[in-house]
């Protein structure tokens, strides 16, 4: 999906609309992750992964573009390095959080995916608030 649709999705996001793309992408992430909690078959899992992949294709270029636009030219490298460091922390601590949730809620996947979905909803809310303050 990424190979086929990334270019198209990137061009559908207008310039200076990164914050809108970030909150929409976060909302799609939340729906995709929450749908995993209700998955009862392989086809439903595929549907969930399609949603999550669409969210990733919206979020990734928008977040990198917005991080670079926040910085002055001489600080752009620092901003992007901090952005990548923050993203790497998520990759590093995500499996640990998943393990804790699996231990805390064994056999109740809706709680696990619901908590992850809630984090995505908080991100969407944060992007909406930030967007409104920027205007």
Order of alpha helices (4+ residues) and beta strands (2+ residues): alpha-alpha-alpha-alpha-alpha
